[in-house]
Amino acid sequence: MAFVVAHWIGMPIQSLGQVNFRVSPGSITTVREDDYFHSRQVVSLGDTRHLEH
């Protein structure tokens, strides 16, 4: 997940040794890009609410 999130937000790959994005299997991560400014946002990381049914 670290590579996916880092790529999405434009984080240099060299910085990946400093971060860890831990998520559960089957979880959903939602990302969004602003249409006007083209800035990128991680809206939710590792959401598992859909598994609670």
N, C-alpha and C positions, 0 to 999 in steps of 0.2 A: 504494500500500500504506500510505503514511503516514496517509491519511485513515481507512482501515479500522481500523488498529491504534489510532490515537488515539481514534476513536469508541468502540471496544470497551473500552478501559481508562478512558474518561472524561476524557481529556486535553483541555484547552481548545483549540479550533481555533486560537486566537491563538498557541499555543506551537508550531505546526507549522513555523514558520520556523527553529526551533532543532533539529529532529530530521530524520532520514532513515532509513527502513527499506528497505534495498535487498534485493530478492529476484530470483531468476532466473525467467524465463518458464517456466510449467508447474510451478513449485514449490508446495508445500502448506504453509500456515500453520495451526497448530492452536491454538485458544483454548479456555479452559475457565472456567466460572463455578462457584464453590463453592455447593453447595445450601443450606448453613446460613448462612454469613456474606454470601453474594452478592458476594464479592470476585471480581475477574476477573484471569485470568492468561494471558499468551502462553506457551504450552507449547513450541512450536517455531516458528521463523520461516524460511521459505524452504527447507524440507526438499526435497531432490532425490533422495533414496535410491531412490524408486520409478522414476526414470528410468535407473537403472544396469543394467537387465536387457538 
